[in-house]
């Protein structure tokens, strides 16, 4: 759930809010810039990227698909 919530928040911030807010709100000191920076910090954090391979392995195992080839460290 943590990964899905983070991914959904990132998609909304960068794909909808930041893109539709306009360049005026992307300047230094504006709230939208802060929101984007905070979301980008999460998105590039090692926790978000390190949890995906084990989740893919578990998903493959539950679906009966081969998952040995999925590297645990990206």
C-alpha positions as CSV (number, residue, x, y, z in Angstrom):
1,X,0.0,0.0,0.0
2,X,2.9,2.3,0.8
3,X,4.3,2.0,-2.7
4,X,0.9,2.4,-4.4
5,X,0.2,5.5,-2.3
6,X,3.5,7.0,-3.2
7,X,3.2,6.3,-6.9
8,X,-0.3,7.7,-7.0
9,X,0.8,10.9,-5.2
10,X,3.7,11.3,-7.6
11,X,1.4,10.8,-10.6
12,X,-1.0,13.4,-9.4
13,X,1.6,16.0,-8.4
14,X,3.7,15.8,-11.5
15,X,1.1,14.7,-14.0
16,X,-1.8,16.9,-13.0
17,X,-1.2,19.5,-10.4
18,X,2.2,20.8,-11.5
19,X,1.5,20.6,-15.2
20,X,-1.8,22.5,-15.0
21,X,-0.8,25.0,-12.3
22,X,1.2,27.1,-14.8
23,X,4.8,28.4,-14.7
24,X,4.0,31.2,-12.3
25,X,3.6,28.7,-9.5
26,X,6.8,26.9,-10.3
27,X,9.0,29.8,-9.1
28,X,11.1,29.7,-6.0
29,X,9.1,30.1,-2.9
30,X,5.7,29.0,-4.4
31,X,3.8,26.2,-2.7
32,X,3.5,24.2,-5.9
33,X,7.3,24.1,-6.3
34,X,7.5,22.8,-2.7
35,X,4.9,20.1,-3.4
36,X,6.8,19.0,-6.5
37,X,10.1,19.0,-4.7
38,X,8.7,16.9,-1.8
39,X,7.1,14.4,-4.2
40,X,10.3,14.2,-6.3
41,X,12.3,13.6,-3.1
42,X,10.1,10.6,-2.3
43,X,10.1,9.3,-5.8
44,X,13.9,9.3,-6.1
45,X,14.4,7.9,-2.5
46,X,15.9,4.4,-2.4
47,X,13.0,3.0,-0.4
48,X,10.6,3.5,-3.3
49,X,12.9,1.8,-5.8
50,X,14.1,-1.0,-3.5
51,X,10.7,-2.3,-2.6
52,X,9.5,-2.9,-6.2
53,X,11.6,-6.0,-7.1
54,X,10.5,-8.0,-4.1
55,X,6.9,-7.0,-4.8
56,X,7.3,-8.2,-8.4
57,X,8.7,-11.5,-7.2
58,X,5.8,-12.1,-4.8
59,X,3.4,-11.2,-7.6
60,X,5.0,-13.6,-10.0
61,X,5.0,-16.4,-7.4
62,X,1.3,-15.9,-6.6
63,X,0.4,-16.0,-10.3
64,X,2.5,-19.1,-10.9
65,X,5.0,-17.2,-13.1
66,X,8.8,-17.7,-13.0
67,X,10.3,-15.1,-10.8
68,X,13.8,-16.3,-10.2
69,X,15.1,-13.9,-13.0
70,X,13.9,-10.8,-11.3
71,X,16.9,-9.2,-9.6
72,X,16.3,-8.2,-6.0
73,X,18.6,-5.2,-6.3
74,X,17.8,-3.0,-9.3
